[in-house]
Amino acid sequence: MNPTRRRLIQMLPGLAALPMMAAEGTKLNVTAAAKYVSSRKGQALFIKQHGKVIHESYFNGAKAGEARRIYSGTKGFWGLAAMAAVEDGRLALDEKVSETLPSWNEGKKKDITIEQLLDFTGGLERCLRLHQDGLTNRNQMALEQPLVGTPGKSFIYGPSQLQVFHEVLKKKLKGRFLSETPTHYLERRVLKPMGLGPQRYLPDANGNPLLAAGFLMTPAQWARMGDLLLAKGKPVLKSASRDALLEGSAANPAYSFGFWNNRAAAKSGAREVDIEDLLEVDWHRQNWSNVCIAKDVPEDLIACIGSGYQRLYAIPSLDLVIVRQGLNARFSDGAFLRTLLG
């Protein structure tokens, strides 16, 4: 397990906040930010600060109350479920997957850990076919994917490793007297405490949901994820679990468990990149060193990133939550955030 993540999990719930760049006194330029979103095929801009909605606007034919696809924003909810299962004693992040799934007992897959699946560092072929409808058993398809990278050293963003995690969680939740499906566990342990109901799971013929995408949410609903991040994991996780969730990995320090961080923004040589564009590059040609979401923006920024520039941003130092929904366009996280933050 990542040593820092292990330390965070073991610490008490009263864990102090990690160091972050001070950003007091920032005045929000909401009008300019809304104009930027509208001009780039945006459909919704939703902003909360200090727990109150300070701006909500809709563009390009969109209306209030409409639920839209958040695509890979779905991943973060399953990341919360994973950490909840750790808190509940259902699994340990440094457990080998092969301890639960005997089919991985042979060969190079036998030492892959649950944590590596959730950080996308297990080395599996990403297998984009898992996104398709009408599959018989997407979990089995994921389990059969070849190892194309070195576990722990290769960041490969795609659905296969999350589907393997689903199979692990499914078996972990089977009890002698009481069993629960991963979907029911997600609803009980994560969604209900957040004030959210059942979601669109896109199940296969065996009932396995797609963990990498699928959820539909209004801006106000998705913003509850931002509220949780600002509240150090409440009402779902202890603060130590929330911090461990965001730790990142050696292969990609900017990503873990469905969440992107901006910590590299404070470093010399920080590289602001378009995350979606970089993910389109073959995984072995991607360079995640010193990658940040946006320069000249607080380094404690956390983001959930969905295809087509679906965005949830949480900035704890500003007590700020932002949701952008819309169509694919020439949208820039850095340009948008700098416009909003002045």
Salt bridges, closest charged atoms under 4 A:
GLU66 OE1 - ARG68 NH2 2.91
GLU87 OE1 - ARG189 NH2 3.12
ASP88 OD2 - ARG189 NE 2.91
ASP94 OD2 - ARG6 NH2 3.11
GLU95 OE1 - LYS172 NZ 2.53
ASP111 OD1 - LYS96 NZ 2.86
GLU115 OE2 - ARG5 NH1 2.51
ASP119 OD2 - ARG5 NH1 2.84
GLU167 OE1 - LYS170 NZ 3.44
GLU167 OE2 - LYS171 NZ 3.78
GLU180 OE2 - ARG188 NE 2.88
ASP227 OD2 - LYS48 NZ 2.78
ASP243 OD2 - LYS232 NZ 2.86
ASP243 OD1 - ARG242 NH1 2.65
GLU272 OE1 - ARG338 NH1 2.76
GLU276 OE2 - ARG311 NH1 2.88
ASP319 OD2 - HIS50 ND1 3.06
ASP333 OD1 - ARG311 NE 2.67
